[in-house]
Amino acid sequence: MDRSEHGDASGLVFSPDSSWLAWSHPGPEPLSQLRLAHLADMTVAEATPLRFRDFAPAFTGDGKHLAFLSERAFDPVYDAHVFDLAFIGACRPHLLTLAATTPSPFGPQLHGRPTEKEKSGEGEDNPTALPVTRIDLDGLADRIEPLPVEAGGYSSLRAAKDGLLWLRHPVTGVLGTSAATPAARRPETVLERYDLEKLRCEELASDISRFAVSGDGKRLVLHSHGKLRVVPSDSRAPGGFDDDHDGEGAIAVDLSRIRRTIDPAAEWRQMYAEAGRIMRDNFWHPDMGGIDWDGVLDRYRPVLERVATHDDLIDLLWEVQGELGTSHAYVTPSGGWRDDSARQGLLGADISRADDGRWRIDRILPSETSDPAARAPLAAPGVAVRAGDAILAADGHPVDRVTGPGPLLTGSAGHPVELTVLPADGGDPRHVVVVPIADEEALRYHAWVADRRAYVHEHSGARLGYIHVPDMAGPGWAQIHRDLRTEVVREGLVVDIRENRGGHTSQLVVEKLARRIVGWDVPRGKQPSSYPGDAPRGPVVAVANEFSGSDGDIVNAAIKALGIGPVVGVRTWGGVVGIDSRYRLVDGTLVTQPKYAFWMEGYGWGVENHGVDPDVEVVMAPQDHAAGRDPQLDEAIRIALESLARTPARTAPALPE
């Protein structure tokens, strides 16, 4: 706290509901008040250095400590797939003693002497007494102590009666593919309480998304899967959310009795104004890129009066935000209807009608065992069907010669189906049980990558490796490392960044591609490995197209700026003013504000609304797509082989004589 602004704050008094703090100045100034949430933020800022991320501050009920969460645990974990270390679960609750004379609750205590509470007359005889707090700024940062709980993932620290509450989140992958089965529930977030009197931690409830504490700190409101429950703050919540009364002192809130009356036109006017204010306050440039933003809002406001449906409003907001001429200005309505029981079942195969009128399997897409979403139903154990086999029936219903097996698989996704299959090499029909899938995208994507990789290997004489980067987020990072180890050991590398959906990991990708071999590890009886590992041995050629966008723009700009290699293809999308997707309107509609502008050496601010020009332009014409040709990939292979002819790939040295 800044003394020059607030004077001598030696006498601080908390309000009965612990939401306000009052103090007196040393002169005739009147009593001042400050919300504790603001004071907590100020105190944390004063006491904690910028080296760490400190957040979620809360004063304890007795006014003697400030609790907060801090990511300052440095216990690295080795990566299983590549040589790397990561700090996983680095957060832990901490306690800051406000007065220098207040002992730590975790340290040695004086026994046989009256406590400060007893001296002040607090306790049962004076239950309404307000705690008096002193904050000694000198040595404040030295009085920070971690609570004796395991470091992990924590959020939402709050103070309650005689303790602290927080949410503890399990450590999980961003893709969720490490679960026992694809249908398994992910590990649950747990609500925990640390008792500052008994100095122990206990679990109060599981599968909690949010919670709130009453003003006196004695009760909690728990939120889980759209349901609310009120429970005591100092004991484990009994029962489940489906019970009206789930234990002594606990009750489920009947939300079905809530009725809302909405005036859609009034709500849409409010949403329009709110979206305009949020954009004004968050757009990356204060002058809104030279656009008269108030004038834009006024110009479109007459259209708002003619909006008749929510879809009309969404279209209008798109048009308004589009006036800024900047990427990432999205409007996305919430929710959406989908009947999972009616989802079409797919077999993960190419099927067509043969000359004899039967529907035959042309190709079974191969499973990718490292991706649970890429499971091929017809390649499952025990099915044993082959290309050329005919599908005669599904669950006993004959396959129509015109419509094929598709209508018989409606609603079958995730459910067993009996197929009657006629082998292509003759013999009697077989009955097999398969579990169709709802989405073939992962299967077909992995098959496409495998085909492109085989193409590069074949047309380069196995000298070039190939990796595809579908996005700059978790899925793309996983995809790179599925193949990096095997592909980077070849003499050169083709990096396909076409159709890259963007994200935020481009700097990690570039860091991998920019590695240069400066040494070799030559063990006895094993293959030599480069130093650093996973470094390209020779030329790197990138391939980009008009669908390489956002962070997919940036990675191509970085490849060129760092001289990693040439970029082949066509100019990229050209949208690099990023967003954080922080704000939703009253009905849940997401509106994004281009907030994080990007400047790149050699381009300045020019990547936005232009993209990254390739070093070698190769246009993919419609007839190329129709014929299955890939001239962009062909040119990348040619350039890489020419580079190898000029500069051979690095190889391990021979052993000394």
C-alpha positions in Angstrom: 0.0 0.0 0.0 1.3 3.5 -0.9 1.8 5.5 2.2 1.8 8.8 0.4 -1.8 8.1 -0.7 -3.2 6.4 2.3 -1.2 7.9 5.2 -0.3 5.9 8.3 -2.5 2.8 8.1 -1.4 1.4 11.4 -5.0 1.0 12.7 -7.0 -1.1 10.3 -10.5 -2.5 11.1 -12.4 -5.1 9.1 -16.2 -4.8 8.6 -18.4 -7.6 10.1 -18.9 -9.3 6.7 -15.2 -9.1 6.0 -15.7 -7.3 2.7 -14.5 -3.8 3.8 -11.5 -2.4 5.6 -11.6 1.0 7.5 -8.7 3.0 8.8 -8.1 6.4 10.2 -5.5 8.9 9.0 -3.2 10.6 11.5 -4.8 14.0 10.9 -8.3 15.4 10.8 -9.2 13.4 7.7 -12.4 11.3 8.0 -12.5 7.5 8.4 -11.6 5.9 5.0 -12.9 2.7 3.5 -11.4 0.3 1.0 -12.8 -2.9 -0.4 -10.7 -5.8 0.8 -10.4 -7.2 -2.7 -8.6 -4.1 -3.8 -6.4 -3.9 -0.7 -5.5 -7.6 -1.2 -4.4 -6.9 -4.7 -2.4 -3.9 -3.5 -0.7 -5.9 -0.7 0.2 -8.8 -3.0 1.7 -6.3 -5.5 3.7 -4.7 -2.7 4.9 -8.0 -1.2 5.6 -10.3 -4.2 8.2 -9.8 -6.9 7.5 -10.0 -10.6 9.6 -13.2 -10.8 6.5 -15.2 -9.9 2.8 -15.3 -10.8 0.8 -14.5 -7.7 -3.0 -14.3 -7.8 -6.3 -14.9 -6.0 -5.5 -12.9 -2.8 -7.8 -13.1 0.3 -7.5 -11.8 3.8 -8.0 -14.4 6.5 -11.0 -13.9 8.8 -8.9 -12.9 11.8 -7.3 -10.1 9.8 -3.7 -11.3 10.5 -2.7 -12.9 7.2 -3.1 -12.5 3.5 -3.4 -15.8 1.6 -2.8 -16.1 -2.1 -1.9 -18.6 -4.8 1.6 -18.5 -6.3 3.3 -20.3 -9.1 6.7 -20.4 -7.5 7.4 -24.2 -7.2 10.3 -25.2 -9.4 10.4 -29.0 -9.6 10.9 -30.0 -13.2 9.5 -33.2 -14.7 11.3 -35.0 -17.6 9.4 -35.2 -20.9 8.6 -38.8 -22.0 8.9 -38.3 -25.7 11.6 -35.7 -26.2 14.6 -34.4 -24.2 12.9 -31.6 -22.3 11.9 -30.6 -18.8 8.6 -29.0 -17.8 7.3 -27.4 -14.6 4.0 -29.1 -14.1 1.8 -28.2 -11.2 3.9 -25.3 -9.9 1.2 -23.6 -7.9 0.7 -23.7 -4.1 -1.3 -21.6 -1.6 0.9 -19.2 0.4 0.3 -17.2 3.6 1.7 -13.7 4.2 1.9 -12.5 7.8 0.8 -8.9 7.9 2.3 -7.7 11.2 5.9 -8.4 12.0 5.0 -9.5 15.5 2.4 -12.1 14.5 3.9 -15.6 14.6 3.5 -18.0 11.8 0.7 -20.5 12.3 3.1 -23.2 11.1 6.0 -22.3 13.4 6.6 -22.7 17.1 4.0 -21.2 19.4 4.2 -19.7 22.9 2.3 -21.9 25.4 0.9 -20.9 28.8 0.5 -17.2 27.9 -2.7 -15.4 27.0 -3.3 -15.2 23.3 -3.8 -12.0 21.5 -7.5 -12.9 21.0 -7.8 -13.4 24.8 -6.0 -10.1 25.5 -8.3 -8.1 23.2 -11.4 -9.6 24.7 -12.4 -11.4 21.6 -14.1 -14.8 21.7 -17.4 -16.1 22.9 -17.9 -13.2 25.4 -17.5 -10.7 22.6 -18.5 -12.3 19.4 -19.1 -9.1 17.5 -15.6 -7.6 18.2 -13.9 -6.5 15.0 -10.3 -7.7 14.5 -7.7 -4.9 14.4 -5.0 -5.4 11.8 -1.6 -3.9 11.4 0.4 -4.1 8.2 4.1 -3.7 8.5 5.5 -3.1 5.1 9.2 -3.6 6.1 10.1 -7.2 5.5 6.7 -8.0 4.1 8.0 -10.3 1.3 10.2 -12.2 3.8 7.1 -13.3 5.8 5.6 -15.3 2.9 5.2 -19.0 3.7 3.8 -21.9 1.6 1.0 -23.9 3.2 2.0 -27.5 3.8 0.1 -28.9 0.9 1.4 -30.5 -2.3 2.1 -28.2 -5.3 -0.3 -28.7 -8.1 -3.0 -26.8 -10.0 -5.0 -24.4 -7.8 -7.5 -21.6 -8.4 -10.2 -19.6 -6.6 -8.7 -19.2 -3.2 -11.2 -17.8 -0.7 -11.2 -17.2 3.1 -13.9 -18.8 5.2 -14.5 -19.4 8.9 -11.2 -20.5 10.5 -9.7 -21.6 7.2 -9.1 -21.2 3.5 -10.8 -22.8 0.6 -9.6 -23.4 -3.0 -10.2 -25.5 -6.0 -7.5 -28.1 -6.8 -7.4 -29.2 -10.5 -6.0 -32.5 -11.7 -3.0 -32.5 -14.0 -4.3 -33.5 -17.4 -3.3 -33.2 -21.0 -4.8 -30.4 -23.1 -6.3 -33.0 -25.5 -7.8 -35.3 -22.9 -6.5 -38.4 -24.7 -4.8 -39.9 -21.7 -8.1 -41.1 -20.1 -8.6 -44.8 -19.6 -11.1 -44.8 -22.5 -12.4 -42.2 -24.9 -15.7 -42.1 -23.1 -14.2 -42.0 -19.6 -14.8 -38.9 -17.5 -11.8 -36.6 -17.0 -10.4 -36.3 -13.4 -12.5 -34.1 -11.2 -11.8 -30.7 -9.8 -11.9 -30.9 -6.0 -12.9 -28.3 -3.4 -10.4 -28.3 -0.5 -10.4 -26.6 2.9 -7.3 -25.8 5.0 -8.2 -25.5 8.7 -6.0 -22.7 10.2 -6.9 -23.8 13.7 -6.2 -27.6 13.3 -3.5 -27.0 10.6 -4.8 -29.7 8.3 -6.2 -30.0 4.8 -9.4 -31.9 3.9 -11.5 -32.4 0.8 -15.0 -30.9 1.0 -16.5 -31.8 -2.3 -15.6 -33.1 -5.7 -16.6 -32.2 -9.3 -17.1 -28.5 -8.4 -16.8 -25.9 -11.1 -17.3 -22.8 -8.9 -18.1 -21.8 -5.4 -18.9 -18.7 -3.3 -18.5 -17.9 0.4 -21.1 -16.2 2.5 -20.1 -12.9 4.2 -19.7 -14.5 7.6 -17.6 -17.3 6.1 -19.8 -20.0 7.5 -21.6 -21.3 4.4 -20.7 -22.1 0.8 -22.6 -22.2 -2.4 -21.3 -24.9 -4.7 -21.9 -25.1 -8.4 -21.6 -28.3 -10.4 -23.1 -29.2 -13.8 -25.7 -26.3 -13.6 -26.8 -27.2 -10.1 -26.4 -25.3 -6.8 -26.0 -26.5 -3.3 -25.6 -24.6 0.0 -23.4 -26.3 2.6 -21.4 -25.5 5.7 -17.9 -24.2 5.1 -16.2 -26.3 7.7 -17.3 -29.9 6.9 -17.4 -32.2 3.9 -20.5 -31.8 1.8 -22.7 -34.9 2.1 -24.9 -36.5 -0.5 -25.2 -35.5 -4.2 -26.6 -32.7 -6.2 -29.7 -34.6 -7.1 -31.0 -34.6 -3.6 -33.3 -31.7 -2.4 -31.9 -32.1 1.2 -28.5 -33.8 1.3 -27.5 -33.6 4.9 -27.7 -31.6 8.1 -27.1 -28.0 7.3 -26.9 -28.6 3.5 -29.6 -28.0 1.0 -29.9 -28.2 -2.8 -31.2 -25.0 -4.5 -34.2 -25.7 -6.6 -33.4 -23.8 -9.8 -36.5 -25.1 -11.6 -38.6 -22.4 -9.8 -36.7 -19.6 -11.3 -38.6 -17.8 -14.0 -37.2 -15.1 -16.3 -39.1 -12.6 -18.4 -37.0 -11.3 -21.3 -37.7 -8.6 -23.7 -35.6 -9.8 -26.7 -35.5 -6.4 -28.4 -34.2 -4.7 -25.2 -31.7 -7.4 -24.6 -30.4 -7.1 -28.1 -30.0 -3.3 -27.7 -28.0 -3.9 -24.5 -25.8 -6.6 -26.2 -25.2 -4.2 -29.2 -24.1 -1.4 -26.8 -22.0 -3.8 -24.6 -20.2 -5.3 -27.6 -19.4 -1.8 -28.8 -18.0 -0.8 -25.4 -15.9 -3.9 -25.0 -14.4 -3.4 -28.4 -13.6 0.2 -27.7 -11.9 -0.6 -24.4 -9.8 -3.6 -25.7 -9.0 -3.0 -29.4 -5.2 -3.1 -29.8 -4.8 0.5 -30.9 -6.4 3.3 -28.9 -7.5 5.2 -32.0 -9.3 2.1 -33.3 -7.1 2.0 -36.4 -8.3 5.5 -37.4 -12.0 4.4 -37.5 -14.7 6.6 -35.9 -16.0 3.8 -33.7 -18.8 5.9 -32.2 -19.8 6.8 -35.7 -19.8 3.2 -36.8 -22.1 2.2 -33.9 -24.5 5.1 -34.7 -24.6 4.3 -38.4 -25.6 0.7 -37.8 -28.0 1.4 -34.9 -31.1 1.9 -37.2 -30.5 -1.6 -38.4 -30.6 -2.8 -34.8 -34.2 -1.5 -34.6 -35.2 -3.8 -37.5 -33.5 -7.0 -36.1 -36.2 -9.7 -35.8 -34.2 -12.8 -34.7 -31.1 -13.6 -32.7 -29.5 -14.7 -35.9 -30.1 -11.2 -37.3 -28.3 -9.7 -34.3 -25.3 -12.0 -34.8 -25.1 -11.0 -38.4 -25.3 -7.3 -37.4 -22.5 -7.7 -34.9 -20.3 -9.4 -37.5 -20.9 -6.4 -39.8 -20.2 -3.8 -37.1 -17.0 -5.4 -35.9 -15.9 -6.0 -39.5 -15.7 -2.2 -40.0 -12.4 -2.3 -38.1 -10.9 -4.4 -40.9 -8.9 -6.5 -38.4 -8.7 -10.2 -38.0 -10.0 -12.3 -35.1 -13.1 -10.1 -34.5 -15.5 -13.0 -34.0 -19.1 -13.2 -32.8 -20.1 -16.7 -31.7 -23.5 -17.6 -30.2 -23.5 -20.0 -27.3 -25.0 -23.4 -27.1 -26.4 -25.2 -30.1 -28.6 -28.3 -30.4 -27.3 -31.7 -31.1 -29.0 -35.1 -30.6 -26.2 -37.5 -29.8 -28.5 -40.5 -30.1 -29.1 -39.7 -33.8 -25.5 -39.1 -34.8 -24.6 -41.0 -38.0 -22.4 -44.0 -37.5 -19.4 -44.2 -39.8 -17.2 -47.2 -40.5 -13.9 -45.4 -41.2 -13.7 -46.7 -44.8 -14.3 -45.8 -48.4 -17.3 -47.7 -49.6 -18.9 -47.7 -53.1 -21.4 -49.6 -55.2 -19.8 -52.2 -57.5 -20.9 -53.3 -60.9 -22.8 -56.2 -59.3 -24.9 -53.8 -57.3 -23.4 -54.7 -54.0 -21.7 -52.1 -51.7 -18.1 -53.0 -51.3 -15.3 -51.7 -49.2 -12.7 -49.9 -51.3 -10.3 -49.0 -48.5 -10.2 -49.3 -44.8 -8.5 -46.3 -43.2 -5.7 -47.4 -40.9 -6.0 -46.7 -37.2 -3.5 -44.3 -35.5 -2.9 -46.0 -32.2 -1.5 -42.9 -30.6 -4.7 -41.0 -31.1 -7.9 -42.4 -29.5 -10.0 -40.5 -31.9 -8.5 -42.2 -34.9 -10.0 -45.7 -34.3 -11.0 -47.6 -37.4 -14.1 -49.7 -36.7 -13.4 -52.2 -39.5 -9.8 -52.6 -38.4 -10.7 -53.6 -34.8 -9.7 -57.0 -33.4 -12.0 -59.8 -34.4 -13.6 -57.9 -37.4 -11.1 -59.1 -40.0 -12.8 -57.6 -43.1 -10.8 -56.7 -46.1 -10.9 -54.3 -49.1 -13.2 -55.8 -51.7 -15.6 -57.4 -49.1 -19.3 -56.5 -49.6 -21.6 -55.3 -46.8 -24.9 -57.2 -47.2 -26.8 -56.2 -44.1 -26.7 -54.2 -40.8 -28.4 -55.6 -37.8 -30.2 -58.0 -40.1 -31.6 -55.3 -42.4 -30.5 -55.8 -46.0 -28.4 -53.0 -47.6 -30.4 -51.1 -50.1 -28.7 -51.2 -53.5 -29.4 -47.5 -54.1 -28.8 -45.8 -50.7 -26.2 -48.2 -49.4 -25.4 -49.0 -45.7 -25.5 -45.4 -44.5 -29.2 -45.1 -43.6 -29.0 -48.4 -41.6 -26.2 -46.8 -39.5 -28.1 -43.7 -38.4 -27.8 -43.2 -34.7 -25.4 -46.1 -34.4 -22.3 -44.1 -33.4 -20.8 -45.6 -30.3 -23.1 -48.6 -30.3 -22.4 -52.2 -31.5 -23.8 -53.1 -34.9 -23.8 -56.5 -36.5 -22.7 -56.4 -40.1 -23.2 -59.2 -42.6 -20.1 -59.3 -44.9 -19.5 -61.3 -48.0 -15.7 -62.0 -48.5 -14.3 -60.8 -51.8 -12.5 -64.2 -52.3 -15.8 -66.2 -52.1 -17.2 -68.3 -49.3 -20.1 -67.9 -47.0 -21.2 -64.5 -45.5 -19.7 -63.7 -42.1 -21.3 -61.9 -39.2 -19.1 -59.4 -37.4 -19.8 -56.8 -34.7 -18.4 -53.3 -35.1 -18.8 -50.0 -33.2 -19.2 -47.2 -35.7 -17.7 -43.8 -34.9 -19.4 -40.4 -35.2 -16.5 -38.5 -36.8 -13.9 -39.7 -39.3 -11.8 -36.5 -39.3 -9.0 -37.8 -37.2 -8.8 -41.1 -39.2 -8.7 -39.3 -42.5 -6.3 -36.7 -41.3 -3.7 -39.3 -40.2 -4.2 -41.2 -43.4 -3.6 -38.0 -45.4 -0.4 -37.3 -43.5 0.8 -40.9 -44.0 0.2 -40.6 -47.7 2.0 -37.3 -48.0 5.0 -38.7 -46.0 5.2 -41.8 -48.2 5.1 -39.5 -51.3 8.0 -37.4 -50.0 10.0 -40.5 -49.1 9.4 -42.1 -52.5 10.1 -39.0 -54.6 13.2 -38.0 -52.7 14.7 -41.5 -52.6 14.1 -41.7 -48.9 16.4 -38.7 -48.3 13.8 -36.3 -47.0 11.6 -36.4 -44.0 8.1 -34.9 -43.8 6.0 -33.5 -41.0 2.7 -31.7 -41.1 1.7 -29.0 -38.6 -2.1 -28.8 -38.5 -2.3 -25.9 -35.9 -0.2 -24.0 -33.4 -1.9 -25.5 -30.3 -2.0 -28.8 -28.4 -3.1 -31.0 -31.3 -0.3 -29.6 -33.6 2.3 -30.0 -30.9 1.3 -33.6 -30.5 1.3 -34.2 -34.2 4.8 -32.8 -34.7 6.2 -35.1 -32.0 4.5 -38.2 -33.4 7.0 -38.0 -36.3 9.8 -35.6 -35.5 12.1 -38.3 -34.1 12.0 -40.5 -37.2 11.8 -37.8 -39.9 14.4 -35.3 -38.7 17.2 -38.0 -38.9 16.8 -38.0 -42.7 19.1 -35.7 -44.8 16.5 -32.9 -45.2 13.1 -32.0 -43.9 9.9 -30.8 -45.6 7.6 -28.9 -43.1 4.0 -28.7 -44.3 2.2 -25.8 -42.7 -0.8 -25.7 -45.1 -4.3 -25.5 -43.6 -2.7 -24.5 -40.3 -5.4 -23.2 -38.0 -3.2 -21.0 -35.8 -2.9 -21.0 -32.1 0.0 -19.8 -29.9 2.9 -22.4 -30.1 4.7 -21.0 -33.2 7.7 -20.0 -31.1 8.1 -23.6 -29.8 7.9 -25.0 -33.4 10.4 -22.5 -34.7 12.7 -23.3 -31.8 12.7 -27.0 -32.9 13.3 -26.1 -36.6 16.0 -23.6 -35.9 18.3 -26.1 -34.1 21.7 -26.6 -35.7 23.9 -29.6 -35.2 27.2 -28.6 -33.5 28.2 -32.0 -32.2 27.6 -35.8 -32.1 27.0 -38.3 -29.3 28.7 -41.5 -30.5 27.9 -44.4 -28.1 29.4 -47.9 -28.5 27.1 -50.3 -30.2 24.4 -47.7 -31.0 23.6 -45.2 -33.6 25.1 -41.7 -33.2 22.8 -38.9 -32.2 23.1 -35.3 -33.0 23.8 -32.5 -30.5 21.4 -30.9 -29.9 18.9 -33.7 -30.4 16.0 -33.5 -32.9 18.0 -31.1 -35.1 17.6 -31.1 -38.9 20.7 -32.6 -40.6 20.2 -30.6 -43.7 17.9 -28.2 -45.5 14.4 -27.3 -44.2 11.8 -26.3 -46.7 8.4 -25.0 -45.5 5.1 -25.3 -47.5 2.3 -22.7 -46.9 -0.9 -21.7 -48.5 -3.8 -19.3 -48.1 -5.2 -21.4 -45.2 -2.1 -21.0 -43.1 -3.4 -18.4 -40.7 -2.9 -16.5 -37.5 0.0 -18.2 -35.7 0.3 -20.1 -39.0 1.2 -16.7 -40.5 3.6 -16.0 -37.8 5.5 -19.3 -38.0 6.2 -18.7 -41.8 7.3 -15.1 -41.1 9.7 -16.4 -38.4 11.1 -19.2 -40.6 12.0 -16.5 -43.2 13.3 -14.0 -40.6 15.5 -16.6 -39.0 16.7 -18.0 -42.3 15.6 -21.5 -41.4 14.7 -22.2 -45.0 12.6 -21.1 -48.0 8.8 -21.0 -47.9 7.0 -22.6 -50.9 3.4 -22.1 -51.9 1.2 -19.0 -51.9 0.7 -16.0 -49.6 -0.7 -16.9 -46.2 -4.0 -15.7 -44.7 -2.8 -12.5 -43.0 -4.4 -12.3 -39.6 -2.1 -11.8 -36.6 -3.9 -9.5 -34.2 -4.6 -12.0 -31.5 -7.4 -12.5 -29.0 -8.0 -13.9 -25.5 -11.8 -14.8 -25.8 -12.4 -13.2 -22.5 -15.8 -11.6 -22.9 -19.3 -13.0 -23.4 -22.6 -11.0 -23.7 -25.6 -11.4 -21.5 -26.9 -14.5 -23.3 -23.6 -16.2 -23.5 -22.6 -14.9 -27.0 -18.8 -14.7 -27.3 -17.4 -11.5 -28.8 -13.7 -11.2 -29.4 -11.6 -8.1 -29.6 -8.4 -7.9 -31.7 -6.2 -7.1 -28.8 -2.6 -8.4 -29.3 -0.9 -6.9 -32.3 2.1 -8.5 -33.8 5.3 -7.0 -35.2 7.9 -9.0 -37.0 11.4 -8.2 -38.1 11.3 -7.6 -41.8 7.6 -7.1 -41.9 6.9 -4.5 -39.2 3.1 -4.5 -38.7 2.6 -5.6 -42.3 1.6 -9.3 -41.8 -1.9 -8.3 -40.7 -4.2 -8.0 -43.7 -1.5 -9.1 -46.1 0.1 -12.4 -44.9 3.5 -13.8 -45.6 4.7 -14.0 -49.2 6.4 -17.2 -50.1 10.0 -17.3 -51.4 8.8 -19.5 -54.3 5.2 -19.1 -55.4 3.4 -22.2 -56.5 -0.3 -22.0 -57.1 -2.5 -25.1 -56.4 -5.1 -25.0 -59.2 -8.5 -26.7 -59.0 -7.5 -29.2 -61.6 -4.5 -30.2 -59.4 -6.8 -31.0 -56.6 -9.1 -33.0 -58.9 -6.2 -35.0 -60.3 -4.6 -35.6 -56.9 -1.5 -33.6 -57.9 0.5 -31.6 -55.4 2.8 -29.2 -57.2 3.6 -27.3 -54.0 5.0 -30.4 -52.4 6.8 -31.3 -55.6 8.5 -28.0 -55.6 9.5 -28.3 -52.0 11.1 -31.7 -52.7 13.0 -30.3 -55.7 14.4 -27.4 -53.7 15.4 -29.6 -50.8 17.2 -32.0 -53.1 19.0 -29.2 -55.0 20.2 -27.8 -51.7 21.5 -31.2 -50.7 23.4 -31.4 -53.9 25.1 -28.2 -53.0 25.6 -28.8 -49.3 25.4 -32.4 -48.1 23.7 -33.3 -44.8 25.7 -33.4 -41.6 26.9 -36.8 -40.6 28.5 -38.3 -37.5 32.3 -38.4 -37.6 34.3 -41.6 -37.9 35.9 -42.9 -34.8 39.5 -41.8 -34.3 42.3 -44.2 -35.3 
